[in-house]
Amino acid sequence: MTDRSQQKKLIQQFGHAVRALLNLAQSRGDRVIFEDLPPLNDLCFNLEQILSDGLKQPFFGTITPWEYFQNIEQCLPGTKSILNSTRNIAKTSIGRSRLFIRIALNERSLGDYLNALVWNEKITRKFYIDTALIVREDEISEVINIVKQLEGLEFKLFIKEATELYNPNYWKTVPMIYKD
């Protein structure tokens, strides 16, 4: 997907999911976010779609955001532990992509990780085509600003028992607000 209107729609849905999660936390009077909340699922789904948009695909095989995430250590020293944890727990590239996002949310570091990666133009251009959402400065800045809104929440997402994340059809099996 490289159509700008579709990219804008993804960013809007991502923003709606974050606002829904923030509103839910505020209405409960509890800033702790656990599993299986539809806005959380929407947030993770839309972020995965944003990070998958415009990935350069090889002739054989598939590239997922995980291949891009593996470069975080080059952009932000001291981040080897998230890479090692992700590799040790998840066994597939798509599972690692999803798990990395969850661990980063738990660490309250997702915004920092994304910021470090996207502003490293050499790495970003290696993985993404020119029309990808992530290489469009205004759009990715908006995404990162939305992610930064999550820093006030405390995520307690399953990591060790997240085996269902490897399923390519995972998003069809979880409750979401905006299911197409």
N, CA, C and O of each residue as an XYZ file, in Angstrom:
720
protein
N       0.852     -1.166      0.000
C       0.000      0.000      0.000
C       0.899      1.231      0.000
O       1.662      1.429      0.946
N       0.831      2.030     -0.998
C       1.604      3.259     -1.004
C       0.736      4.455     -1.366
O       1.248      5.561     -1.542
N      -0.543      4.250     -1.476
C      -1.473      5.334     -1.775
C      -1.566      6.247     -0.552
O      -1.819      5.793      0.564
N      -1.357      7.532     -0.787
C      -1.333      8.497      0.320
C      -2.627      8.534      1.120
O      -2.594      8.689      2.340
N      -3.766      8.395      0.447
C      -5.042      8.433      1.175
C      -5.166      7.215      2.087
O      -5.701      7.322      3.191
N      -4.684      6.074      1.645
C      -4.701      4.876      2.500
C      -3.743      5.054      3.677
O      -4.037      4.624      4.793
N      -2.615      5.678      3.429
C      -1.663      5.937      4.510
C      -2.262      6.886      5.542
O      -2.113      6.675      6.746
N      -2.931      7.917      5.074
C      -3.599      8.858      5.999
C      -4.661      8.141      6.827
O      -4.803      8.391      8.023
N      -5.410      7.241      6.172
C      -6.437      6.475      6.876
C      -5.801      5.608      7.969
O      -6.336      5.508      9.074
N      -4.667      4.985      7.663
C      -3.957      4.179      8.664
C      -3.558      5.034      9.865
O      -3.736      4.629     11.014
N      -3.020      6.211      9.590
C      -2.604      7.098     10.683
C      -3.822      7.521     11.503
O      -3.750      7.570     12.731
N      -4.939      7.826     10.838
C      -6.161      8.202     11.561
C      -6.646      7.059     12.444
O      -6.992      7.277     13.604
N      -6.673      5.842     11.904
C      -7.122      4.698     12.694
C      -6.180      4.445     13.870
O      -6.621      4.102     14.967
N      -4.902      4.614     13.635
C      -3.917      4.465     14.706
C      -4.182      5.509     15.798
O      -4.187      5.189     16.987
N      -4.399      6.747     15.382
C      -4.700      7.812     16.340
C      -5.986      7.549     17.109
O      -6.052      7.796     18.313
N      -7.009      7.049     16.419
C      -8.280      6.707     17.092
C      -8.052      5.617     18.138
O      -8.600      5.689     19.238
N      -7.254      4.618     17.804
C      -6.986      3.528     18.740
C      -6.250      4.040     19.974
O      -6.564      3.643     21.096
N      -5.278      4.915     19.769
C      -4.532      5.477     20.904
C      -5.458      6.325     21.769
O      -5.431      6.222     22.996
N      -6.274      7.161     21.138
C      -7.214      7.981     21.923
C      -8.216      7.115     22.676
O      -8.552      7.412     23.822
N      -8.695      6.049     22.045
C      -9.637      5.142     22.714
C      -8.973      4.489     23.921
O      -9.600      4.331     24.969
N      -7.721      4.117     23.776
C      -6.990      3.506     24.890
C      -6.776      4.516     26.020
O      -6.943      4.185     27.193
N      -6.412      5.733     25.665
C      -6.225      6.784     26.672
C      -7.546      7.100     27.372
O      -7.574      7.266     28.591
N      -8.635      7.183     26.616
C      -9.961      7.440     27.207
C     -10.389      6.305     28.123
O     -10.950      6.542     29.193
N     -10.125      5.077     27.706
C     -10.462      3.914     28.534
C      -9.689      3.956     29.848
O     -10.256      3.729     30.917
N      -8.399      4.246     29.763
C      -7.576      4.332     30.979
C      -8.091      5.442     31.894
O      -8.160      5.269     33.110
N      -8.448      6.573     31.307
C      -8.945      7.695     32.101
C     -10.290      7.363     32.743
O     -10.512      7.684     33.910
N     -11.185      6.727     31.998
C     -12.504      6.402     32.548
C     -12.405      5.364     33.665
O     -13.216      5.369     34.591
N     -11.426      4.486     33.579
C     -11.228      3.479     34.634
C     -10.444      4.044     35.805
O     -10.425      3.458     36.887
N      -9.794      5.187     35.587
C      -8.956      5.762     36.631
C      -7.714      4.923     36.862
O      -7.134      4.952     37.947
N      -7.309      4.187     35.861
C      -6.180      3.270     35.978
C      -5.347      3.374     34.706
O      -5.865      3.158     33.610
N      -4.094      3.695     34.833
C      -3.215      3.889     33.680
C      -2.549      2.583     33.236
O      -1.682      2.598     32.363
N      -2.948      1.456     33.830
C      -2.358      0.167     33.488
C      -3.180     -0.487     32.372
O      -4.404     -0.583     32.458
N      -2.485     -0.929     31.334
C      -3.128     -1.552     30.183
C      -2.725     -3.014     30.119
O      -1.544     -3.353     30.049
N      -3.744     -3.878     30.146
C      -3.520     -5.315     30.060
C      -3.947     -5.824     28.684
O      -4.343     -5.045     27.817
N      -3.863     -7.119     28.499
C      -4.199     -7.790     27.239
C      -5.659     -7.657     26.830
O      -6.528     -7.306     27.628
N      -5.889     -7.947     25.576
C      -7.215     -8.167     24.989
C      -8.178     -6.990     25.065
O      -9.394     -7.185     25.059
N      -7.662     -5.797     25.135
C      -8.527     -4.633     25.014
C      -8.622     -4.292     23.534
O      -7.594     -4.123     22.878
N      -9.825     -4.187     22.997
C      -9.935     -3.887     21.568
C      -9.100     -2.682     21.106
O      -8.477     -2.766     20.048
N      -9.060     -1.554     21.858
C      -8.225     -0.448     21.375
C      -6.736     -0.809     21.329
O      -6.009     -0.322     20.464
N      -6.278     -1.663     22.258
C      -4.882     -2.105     22.240
C      -4.611     -2.939     20.993
O      -3.583     -2.774     20.337
N      -5.527     -3.821     20.679
C      -5.368     -4.640     19.477
C      -5.353     -3.775     18.223
O      -4.557     -4.009     17.315
N      -6.233     -2.776     18.172
C      -6.257     -1.847     17.040
C      -4.938     -1.082     16.944
O      -4.388     -0.914     15.856
N      -4.439     -0.624     18.082
C      -3.178      0.093     18.113
C      -2.064     -0.768     17.505
O      -1.347     -0.321     16.610
N      -1.927     -1.986     17.991
C      -0.861     -2.874     17.510
C      -1.057     -3.244     16.041
O      -0.093     -3.275     15.276
N      -2.283     -3.519     15.648
C      -2.575     -3.862     14.257
C      -2.212     -2.703     13.329
O      -1.516     -2.892     12.331
N      -2.687     -1.510     13.666
C      -2.426     -0.359     12.798
C      -0.948      0.013     12.767
O      -0.433      0.413     11.722
N      -0.265     -0.112     13.891
C       1.166      0.162     13.885
C       1.900     -0.859     13.015
O       2.821     -0.502     12.280
N       1.495     -2.119     13.098
C       2.095     -3.135     12.233
C       1.859     -2.797     10.762
O       2.760     -2.955      9.938
N       0.658     -2.333     10.431
C       0.353     -1.957      9.052
C       1.186     -0.748      8.608
O       1.685     -0.712      7.483
N       1.330      0.229      9.490
C       2.137      1.413      9.187
C       3.581      1.011      8.918
O       4.198      1.482      7.962
N       4.113      0.138      9.768
C       5.515     -0.274      9.629
C       5.728     -1.267      8.491
O       6.859     -1.470      8.051
N       4.661     -1.880      8.016
C       4.757     -2.809      6.880
C       4.583     -2.089      5.547
O       4.982     -2.604      4.502
N       3.992     -0.911      5.583
C       3.734     -0.162      4.357
C       5.043      0.185      3.654
O       5.908      0.852      4.223
N       5.178     -0.271      2.422
C       6.329      0.099      1.616
C       7.619     -0.618      1.937
O       8.684     -0.188      1.493
N       7.557     -1.704      2.697
C       8.766     -2.498      2.917
C       9.213     -3.079      1.582
O       8.395     -3.586      0.814
N      10.490     -3.005      1.314
C      11.028     -3.592      0.088
C      10.979     -5.111      0.232
O      11.518     -5.669      1.188
N      10.337     -5.767     -0.714
C      10.192     -7.219     -0.652
C      11.160     -7.889     -1.625
O      11.289     -7.468     -2.775
N      11.837     -8.932     -1.154
C      12.754     -9.650     -2.043
C      11.964    -10.498     -3.045
O      10.755    -10.683     -2.904
N      12.658    -11.000     -4.043
C      12.008    -11.851     -5.034
C      11.435    -13.103     -4.372
O      10.329    -13.532     -4.700
N      12.190    -13.688     -3.439
C      11.719    -14.848     -2.675
C      11.632    -14.466     -1.211
O      12.496    -13.752     -0.702
N      10.602    -14.933     -0.533
C      10.454    -14.660      0.890
C       9.674    -13.382      1.151
O       9.143    -12.756      0.234
N       9.619    -13.014      2.410
C       8.875    -11.837      2.837
C       9.685    -11.095      3.889
O      10.312    -11.707      4.753
N       9.664     -9.787      3.808
C      10.297     -8.938      4.810
C       9.181     -8.400      5.716
O       8.127     -7.982      5.237
N       9.427     -8.418      7.011
C       8.490     -7.865      7.990
C       9.193     -6.727      8.732
O      10.398     -6.544      8.564
N       8.480     -5.974      9.534
C       9.156     -4.922     10.309
C      10.298     -5.440     11.185
O      11.192     -4.673     11.542
N      10.283     -6.712     11.533
C      11.360     -7.259     12.366
C      12.738     -7.029     11.744
O      13.688     -6.678     12.444
N      12.842     -7.226     10.450
C      14.135     -7.036      9.796
C      14.624     -5.591      9.980
O      15.824     -5.349     10.112
N      13.715     -4.665      9.986
C      14.038     -3.258     10.226
C      14.377     -3.038     11.708
O      15.363     -2.374     12.028
N      13.570     -3.590     12.596
C      13.795     -3.426     14.041
C      15.172     -3.932     14.469
O      15.760     -3.401     15.410
N      15.684     -4.944     13.791
C      16.979     -5.521     14.178
C      18.124     -4.513     14.094
O      19.214     -4.774     14.605
N      17.893     -3.382     13.465
C      18.917     -2.352     13.331
C      18.892     -1.331     14.471
O      19.651     -0.363     14.440
N      18.048     -1.527     15.456
C      17.897     -0.553     16.539
C      19.212     -0.330     17.283
O      19.493      0.792     17.704
N      20.006     -1.355     17.449
C      21.279     -1.228     18.179
C      22.222     -0.237     17.474
O      22.988      0.464     18.135
N      22.167     -0.181     16.158
C      23.001      0.777     15.410
C      22.531      2.212     15.616
O      23.322      3.153     15.542
N      21.254      2.367     15.871
C      20.657      3.696     16.012
C      20.599      4.164     17.457
O      20.675      5.362     17.731
N      20.466      3.240     18.361
C      20.287      3.564     19.771
C      21.066      2.538     20.603
O      20.519      1.502     20.982
N      22.333      2.825     20.883
C      23.157      1.874     21.643
C      22.503      1.504     22.973
O      21.820      2.315     23.598
N      22.729      0.276     23.381
C      22.170     -0.209     24.643
C      20.824     -0.880     24.497
O      20.146     -1.135     25.492
N      20.427     -1.170     23.264
C      19.111     -1.770     23.025
C      19.207     -3.242     22.644
O      18.246     -3.827     22.144
N      20.359     -3.826     22.881
C      20.564     -5.227     22.518
C      19.616     -6.160     23.271
O      19.232     -7.204     22.742
N      19.234     -5.800     24.496
C      18.398     -6.700     25.303
C      17.019     -6.920     24.682
O      16.503     -8.036     24.732
N      16.412     -5.890     24.101
C      15.097     -6.086     23.479
C      15.227     -7.002     22.270
O      14.342     -7.817     22.009
N      16.321     -6.871     21.536
C      16.534     -7.745     20.380
C      16.734     -9.188     20.824
O      16.159    -10.110     20.246
N      17.549     -9.374     21.850
C      17.793    -10.730     22.349
C      16.526    -11.357     22.917
O      16.232    -12.521     22.648
N      15.780    -10.591     23.698
C      14.525    -11.108     24.260
C      13.568    -11.522     23.152
O      12.955    -12.588     23.210
N      13.451    -10.678     22.156
C      12.539    -10.958     21.044
C      12.969    -12.209     20.292
O      12.142    -13.068     19.986
N      14.261    -12.312     19.994
C      14.778    -13.493     19.283
C      14.581    -14.776     20.086
O      14.256    -15.822     19.526
N      14.780    -14.688     21.401
C      14.681    -15.882     22.251
C      13.257    -16.376     22.434
O      13.033    -17.568     22.641
N      12.303    -15.478     22.360
C      10.914    -15.870     22.616
C      10.183    -16.220     21.326
O       9.548    -17.271     21.238
N      10.266    -15.358     20.338
C       9.517    -15.563     19.093
C      10.382    -16.294     18.076
O      11.590    -16.073     17.998
N       9.757    -17.158     17.305
C      10.500    -17.995     16.357
C      10.292    -17.607     14.896
O      11.013    -18.097     14.027
N       9.323    -16.738     14.606
C       9.084    -16.321     13.220
C       9.269    -14.811     13.113
O       9.201    -14.090     14.109
N       9.498    -14.357     11.914
C       9.711    -12.929     11.679
C       8.477    -12.108     12.058
O       8.604    -11.064     12.697
N       7.290    -12.568     11.670
C       6.075    -11.819     11.999
C       5.824    -11.850     13.509
O       5.391    -10.853     14.086
N       6.092    -12.979     14.140
C       5.966    -13.073     15.594
C       6.934    -12.131     16.295
O       6.585    -11.499     17.292
N       8.144    -12.041     15.772
C       9.145    -11.135     16.349
C       8.741     -9.677     16.157
O       8.946     -8.857     17.052
N       8.176     -9.350     15.013
C       7.706     -7.972     14.784
C       6.673     -7.592     15.836
O       6.772     -6.539     16.465
N       5.698     -8.445     16.017
C       4.608     -8.170     16.969
C       5.116     -8.149     18.405
O       4.696     -7.315     19.208
N       6.012     -9.063     18.722
C       6.551     -9.136     20.079
C       7.416     -7.924     20.387
O       7.349     -7.386     21.492
N       8.224     -7.487     19.432
C       9.062     -6.303     19.626
C       8.191     -5.102     20.010
O       8.524     -4.365     20.938
N       7.099     -4.909     19.310
C       6.192     -3.793     19.610
C       5.654     -3.920     21.034
O       5.586     -2.928     21.760
N       5.274     -5.119     21.433
C       4.714     -5.338     22.771
C       5.757     -5.094     23.861
O       5.471     -4.456     24.875
N       6.966     -5.609     23.641
C       8.032     -5.388     24.631
C       8.334     -3.895     24.731
O       8.492     -3.363     25.830
N       8.415     -3.221     23.585
C       8.688     -1.779     23.574
C       7.589     -1.007     24.302
O       7.881     -0.038     25.004
N       6.327     -1.423     24.146
C       5.240     -0.789     24.895
C       5.421     -1.031     26.394
O       5.289     -0.104     27.193
N       5.721     -2.260     26.771
C       5.942     -2.568     28.188
C       7.072     -1.730     28.773
O       6.998     -1.311     29.928
N       8.112     -1.482     27.990
C       9.268     -0.708     28.446
C       9.043      0.795     28.366
O       9.879      1.572     28.825
N       7.912      1.214     27.782
C       7.636      2.633     27.528
C       8.719      3.251     26.640
O       9.102      4.407     26.822
N       9.200      2.469     25.687
C      10.293      2.896     24.820
C       9.935      2.893     23.338
O      10.788      3.189     22.501
N       8.704      2.567     23.002
C       8.341      2.437     21.594
C       8.628      3.717     20.812
O       9.182      3.650     19.715
N       8.269      4.861     21.345
C       8.517      6.129     20.661
C      10.001      6.376     20.441
O      10.407      6.825     19.369
N      10.807      6.085     21.450
C      12.260      6.270     21.321
C      12.837      5.346     20.260
O      13.677      5.758     19.460
N      12.387      4.100     20.253
C      12.903      3.140     19.270
C      12.522      3.549     17.847
O      13.360      3.546     16.945
N      11.258      3.897     17.660
C      10.817      4.313     16.328
C      11.536      5.582     15.876
O      11.973      5.689     14.730
N      11.648      6.525     16.781
C      12.325      7.775     16.462
C      13.767      7.520     16.029
O      14.218      8.072     15.026
N      14.477      6.705     16.764
C      15.877      6.406     16.441
C      15.991      5.725     15.080
O      16.884      6.041     14.293
N      15.089      4.795     14.808
C      15.147      4.081     13.531
C      14.787      4.969     12.350
O      15.527      5.013     11.367
N      13.678      5.670     12.425
C      13.216      6.412     11.248
C      14.123      7.576     10.894
O      14.207      7.952      9.725
N      14.797      8.149     11.864
C      15.669      9.274     11.538
C      17.042      8.821     11.076
O      17.887      9.650     10.738
N      17.276      7.516     11.056
C      18.484      6.989     10.424
C      18.108      6.689      8.976
O      17.653      5.595      8.642
N      18.311      7.688      8.137
C      17.840      7.610      6.752
C      18.480      6.456      5.981
O      17.822      5.818      5.159
N      19.738      6.191      6.236
C      20.435      5.119      5.512
C      19.763      3.771      5.775
O      19.517      3.005      4.843
N      19.471      3.485      7.029
C      18.823      2.213      7.371
C      17.393      2.194      6.856
O      16.955      1.201      6.275
N      16.669      3.274      7.062
C      15.269      3.321      6.637
C      15.145      3.142      5.129
O      14.287      2.391      4.665
N      15.978      3.810      4.372
C      15.928      3.690      2.901
C      16.358      2.312      2.419
O      15.971      1.887      1.330
N      17.142      1.622      3.208
C      17.548      0.254      2.852
C      16.344     -0.694      2.871
O      16.284     -1.648      2.095
N      15.392     -0.424      3.763
C      14.258     -1.324      3.953
C      12.955     -0.854      3.302
O      12.060     -1.668      3.076
N      12.832      0.426      3.001
C      11.559      0.972      2.530
C      11.690      1.658      1.168
O      12.712      2.264      0.846
N      10.616      1.538      0.382
C      10.569      2.223     -0.909
C      10.308      3.712     -0.676
O       9.911      4.117      0.417
N      10.533      4.516     -1.710
C      10.445      5.971     -1.591
C       9.066      6.487     -1.203
O       8.959      7.553     -0.597
N       8.014      5.758     -1.537
C       6.657      6.226     -1.230
C       6.097      5.627      0.057
O       4.922      5.823      0.367
N       6.909      4.910      0.798
C       6.463      4.307      2.062
C       6.099      5.390      3.070
O       6.715      6.455      3.099
N       5.123      5.117      3.872
C       4.685      6.053      4.901
C       5.852      6.443      5.806
O       5.988      7.609      6.177
N       6.673      5.493      6.155
C       7.746      5.714      7.117
C       8.831      6.667      6.597
O       9.568      7.247      7.394
N       8.939      6.833      5.292
C       9.943      7.759      4.763
C       9.369      9.148      4.496
O      10.108     10.066      4.140
N       8.082      9.306      4.663
C       7.450     10.625      4.507
C       7.529     11.341      5.857
O       6.872     10.956      6.825
N       8.340     12.379      5.893
C       8.669     13.030      7.161
C       7.441     13.502      7.943
O       7.357     13.271      9.149
N       6.497     14.155      7.280
C       5.316     14.660      7.987
C       4.482     13.528      8.572
O       4.027     13.605      9.713
N       4.285     12.479      7.783
C       3.454     11.367      8.227
C       4.093     10.602      9.386
O       3.429     10.308     10.380
N       5.380     10.283      9.258
C       6.008      9.503     10.324
C       6.167     10.351     11.589
O       6.134      9.817     12.698
N       6.338     11.653     11.433
C       6.378     12.529     12.614
C       5.045     12.482     13.351
O       5.001     12.460     14.581
N       3.963     12.467     12.584
C       2.626     12.365     13.187
C       2.468     11.043     13.935
O       1.937     11.014     15.045
N       2.926      9.958     13.329
C       2.851      8.639     13.976
C       3.649      8.646     15.276
O       3.160      8.178     16.304
N       4.857      9.166     15.238
C       5.701      9.186     16.445
C       5.073     10.056     17.523
O       5.127      9.710     18.703
N       4.477     11.183     17.138
C       3.785     12.025     18.125
C       2.610     11.285     18.758
O       2.354     11.428     19.954
N       1.906     10.505     17.968
C       0.804      9.700     18.513
C       1.351      8.663     19.490
O       0.790      8.465     20.567
N       2.441      8.005     19.117
C       3.064      6.997     19.990
C       3.499      7.628     21.309
O       3.343      7.022     22.369
N       4.039      8.830     21.247
C       4.522      9.507     22.462
C       3.391      9.737     23.470
O       3.648      9.842     24.669
N       2.142      9.816     22.994
C       1.005      9.986     23.901
C       0.829      8.786     24.827
O       0.200      8.890     25.880
N       1.389      7.651     24.425
C       1.246      6.418     25.209
C       2.185      6.360     26.408
O       2.034      5.492     27.267
N       3.142      7.262     26.477
C       4.162      7.188     27.516
C       3.603      7.304     28.924
O       4.246      6.867     29.879
N       2.421      7.885     29.069
C       1.810      8.002     30.389
C       1.103      6.731     30.847
O       0.665      6.638     31.994
N       0.993      5.753     29.950
C       0.336      4.492     30.293
C       1.374      3.446     30.684
O       2.522      3.485     30.241
N       0.948      2.528     31.508
C       1.813      1.417     31.898
C       1.255      0.141     31.268
O       0.180     -0.330     31.639
N       1.991     -0.401     30.325
C       1.571     -1.611     29.630
C       2.103     -2.835     30.353
O       3.271     -2.899     30.738
N       1.218     -3.803     30.528
C       1.590     -5.101     31.115
C       1.068     -6.178     30.169
O       0.077     -6.858     30.439
N       1.771     -6.302     29.057
C       1.344     -7.226     28.011
C       2.101     -8.534     28.139
O       3.268     -8.557     28.528
N       1.411     -9.641     27.801
C       2.038    -10.948     27.855
C       3.210    -10.992     26.898
O       3.120    -10.547     25.754
N       4.289    -11.526     27.377
C       5.470    -11.681     26.540
C       5.802    -13.161     26.405
O       5.880    -13.679     25.291
N       5.992    -13.823     27.493
C       6.410    -15.230     27.468
C       5.385    -16.152     26.828
O       5.753    -17.102     26.137
N       4.098    -15.883     27.049
C       3.046    -16.752     26.527
C       2.385    -16.181     25.278
O       1.209    -16.433     25.017
N       3.133    -15.429     24.526
C       2.553    -14.765     23.355
C       2.709    -15.610     22.093
O       2.989    -15.074     21.021
N       2.532    -16.912     22.210
C       2.752    -17.798     21.066
C       1.760    -17.555     19.934
O       2.082    -17.826     18.777
N       0.582    -17.060     20.228
C      -0.398    -16.808     19.173
C       0.037    -15.682     18.236
O      -0.505    -15.551     17.138
N       0.993    -14.880     18.648
C       1.471    -13.778     17.806
C       2.125    -14.264     16.517
O       2.249    -13.497     15.562
N       2.539    -15.509     16.477
C       3.218    -16.054     15.294
C       2.228    -16.380     14.186
O       2.613    -16.524     13.025
N       0.973    -16.496     14.537
C      -0.059    -16.878     13.579
C      -0.269    -15.749     12.569
O      -0.574    -14.623     12.962
N      -0.108    -16.036     11.266
C      -0.325    -14.989     10.259
C      -1.746    -14.418     10.302
O      -1.963    -13.278      9.890
N      -2.706    -15.192     10.790
C      -4.101    -14.748     10.877
C      -4.455    -14.216     12.262
O      -5.633    -14.121     12.606
N      -3.470    -13.879     13.039
C      -3.674    -13.433     14.420
C      -4.720    -12.324     14.528
O      -5.581    -12.376     15.406
N      -4.658    -11.328     13.653
C      -5.556    -10.176     13.769
C      -7.006    -10.533     13.509
O      -7.900     -9.772     13.882
N      -7.261    -11.665     12.883
C      -8.642    -12.105     12.659
C      -9.217    -12.782     13.902
O     -10.421    -13.026     13.975
N      -8.363    -13.085     14.875
C      -8.793    -13.861     16.042
C      -8.957    -13.040     17.309
O      -9.371    -13.576     18.337
N      -8.640    -11.747     17.259
C      -8.705    -10.933     18.485
C      -9.762     -9.852     18.350
O     -10.045     -9.397     17.242
N     -10.355     -9.432     19.478
C     -11.355     -8.376     19.420
C     -10.720     -7.041     19.046
O      -9.687     -6.653     19.592
N     -11.359     -6.345     18.105
C     -10.876     -5.041     17.670
C     -12.064     -4.114     17.483
O     -13.200     -4.567     17.339
N     -11.800     -2.825     17.485
C     -12.852     -1.839     17.271
C     -13.140     -1.694     15.780
O     -14.296     -1.722     15.358
N     -12.091     -1.540     14.995
C     -12.225     -1.248     13.558
C     -11.833     -2.454     12.722
O     -10.833     -2.400     12.006
N     -12.573     -3.513     12.790
C     -12.282     -4.688     11.960
C     -12.893     -4.492     10.592
O     -14.081     -4.195     10.466
N     -12.075     -4.661      9.568
C     -12.590     -4.557      8.193
C     -13.075     -5.893      7.708
O     -13.543     -6.005      6.575
